[in-house]
Amino acid sequence: MEIQHLLKLIEHDQYVYRFRRVNTQDVVKNIMCCHSNSIKLLNDFQLCCFVILLIRQIHIVFHCWRLLVCLQQKWFFSVAFSYLQSKKTNNFEWVFNKAKCLFLNDDVLPWVIVTNKDLPLMNALEVVFSSSTNLLCEFHIFKNVRGKCKILVTKVENWEGMMDAWWIILMNKYMSNNS
């Protein structure tokens, strides 16, 4: 009943949506929706990259994902939202194939896709967007560096010095990209 209500709201607000059921049951497995204006924007501009973010896990039933687009002018906008029953490669492949259909031609497919290090997600991207480069999000890289170095660096002074050096490396990257 809740899904039927959700689908009515999606239709009322002129969203385009696709859903997949569990076998022949009347249970929804995955949903992807996007607004018609987002599809138009997606195809009107030259894309820089596609960003895929996990927004939240809803009551351990669905994982809510947001597909963002970054234009060359460094503007971001949401293209689609998907709700996946589980974080399995075939669910990601399904939603990425639906997202790929939003592009009017293959010339505008994203060059780069930025994600976290979710292996089923990365495996599905390799299948569906094989010509795109998949990169890890800087936040997740920093989180991994911090976690690994915390184990290796035991003295607080060394830890603070190492983190300062890491930030200098990151800031130099940003300064060279923005100048």
C-alpha positions in Angstrom: 0.0 0.0 0.0 2.8 2.4 0.9 4.5 1.8 -2.5 1.3 2.4 -4.4 1.0 5.8 -2.6 4.6 6.6 -3.4 4.0 5.8 -7.1 0.9 8.0 -7.2 3.0 10.9 -5.8 5.8 10.3 -8.3 3.3 10.3 -11.2 1.5 13.4 -9.8 4.7 15.4 -9.8 5.6 14.3 -13.3 8.5 12.0 -12.5 9.6 9.3 -14.8 10.1 6.0 -12.9 10.9 2.4 -13.3 10.5 -0.4 -10.8 11.2 -4.1 -10.6 9.3 -6.7 -8.7 10.5 -9.7 -6.8 9.9 -12.6 -9.2 6.2 -12.8 -9.8 5.2 -11.5 -6.4 3.5 -8.1 -5.9 6.6 -6.9 -4.0 8.7 -4.1 -5.3 12.4 -4.8 -5.4 14.0 -1.7 -6.8 12.7 1.7 -7.9 14.4 4.5 -9.8 12.8 7.9 -10.5 13.8 11.2 -12.0 12.1 14.3 -13.0 11.5 15.1 -16.7 13.4 18.4 -16.2 16.4 16.5 -14.9 16.5 14.4 -18.0 16.4 17.5 -20.2 19.3 19.1 -18.2 21.3 15.8 -18.3 21.2 15.9 -22.1 21.6 19.7 -22.6 25.0 20.1 -20.9 28.4 18.5 -21.4 29.0 16.3 -18.3 32.1 16.2 -16.3 31.2 13.3 -14.0 28.5 11.2 -12.4 28.5 11.0 -8.6 26.7 8.2 -6.9 25.9 8.7 -3.2 24.3 6.5 -0.6 21.8 8.8 1.1 20.6 6.4 3.8 19.4 3.0 4.6 15.6 3.1 5.2 14.5 0.7 7.9 16.9 -1.9 6.6 14.5 -2.5 3.8 15.8 -0.2 1.0 19.0 1.6 0.3 18.4 5.1 -1.1 20.9 6.2 -3.7 21.2 9.6 -5.3 22.8 10.1 -8.8 24.4 13.5 -9.1 25.8 15.1 -12.2 28.7 17.5 -12.2 29.0 19.9 -15.2 32.3 21.3 -16.4 31.4 24.6 -14.6 31.5 22.5 -11.3 27.7 22.8 -10.8 26.0 19.7 -9.4 22.4 18.7 -9.8 20.4 15.5 -8.9 19.4 13.4 -11.8 17.7 10.4 -10.2 17.0 8.6 -7.0 16.9 4.9 -6.6 15.7 2.7 -3.8 17.4 -0.7 -3.9 16.3 -3.7 -1.8 19.9 -4.8 -1.3 23.4 -3.8 -2.3 23.9 -6.5 -4.9 25.6 -6.2 -8.2 22.5 -7.1 -10.2 20.5 -4.4 -8.5 23.1 -1.8 -9.3 23.3 -3.1 -12.9 19.6 -2.7 -13.2 19.5 0.9 -11.9 22.6 1.9 -14.0 21.0 0.5 -17.1 17.9 2.6 -16.4 20.1 5.6 -15.8 22.0 5.0 -19.0 18.7 5.1 -20.9 18.3 8.7 -19.7 21.1 9.7 -22.1 19.8 10.5 -25.6 23.0 9.3 -27.2 26.2 7.6 -26.2 28.3 10.7 -26.9 27.2 12.3 -23.7 27.9 9.5 -21.3 30.0 10.6 -18.3 33.7 10.5 -18.6 34.2 9.9 -14.9 32.1 8.3 -12.2 32.8 9.0 -8.5 31.7 6.5 -5.9 32.6 5.1 -2.5 34.4 1.7 -2.4 31.3 -0.4 -2.6 32.4 -3.5 -4.6 29.0 -4.5 -6.0 28.4 -0.9 -7.1 31.9 -0.7 -8.7 31.4 -4.1 -10.4 28.1 -3.0 -11.9 29.7 0.3 -13.1 32.4 -1.7 -14.9 29.7 -3.6 -16.8 27.2 -0.8 -17.6 29.5 2.2 -18.0 32.7 0.4 -19.2 34.0 3.4 -21.1 33.9 5.7 -18.0 36.6 6.0 -15.5 35.6 5.0 -12.0 37.2 7.1 -9.2 36.9 7.0 -5.4 35.5 10.0 -3.6 38.1 12.1 -1.8 36.2 11.8 1.5 36.4 8.0 1.4 40.1 8.2 0.4 40.8 10.4 3.4 38.8 8.2 5.6 40.8 5.1 4.5 44.2 7.0 4.8 43.2 8.2 8.3 42.1 4.7 9.4 45.3 2.9 8.1 47.7 5.6 9.4 46.1 5.6 12.8 47.1 2.0 13.2 50.7 2.6 12.0 51.4 5.9 13.8 51.2 5.5 17.5 52.6 8.8 18.9 50.2 11.7 19.0 52.8 14.2 17.8 53.7 12.0 14.8 50.0 11.5 14.1 49.3 15.3 14.1 52.3 15.9 11.8 51.3 13.2 9.4 47.7 14.6 9.2 49.0 18.1 8.6 51.2 16.8 5.8 48.2 15.0 4.3 46.2 18.2 4.4 49.0 20.1 2.7 49.0 17.5 -0.1 45.2 17.9 -0.5 45.4 21.7 -0.4 48.2 21.8 -3.0 46.0 19.7 -5.3 43.0 22.1 -4.8 45.2 25.2 -5.3 46.7 23.9 -8.6 43.2 22.9 -9.9 41.6 26.2 -9.0 44.3 28.6 -10.3 
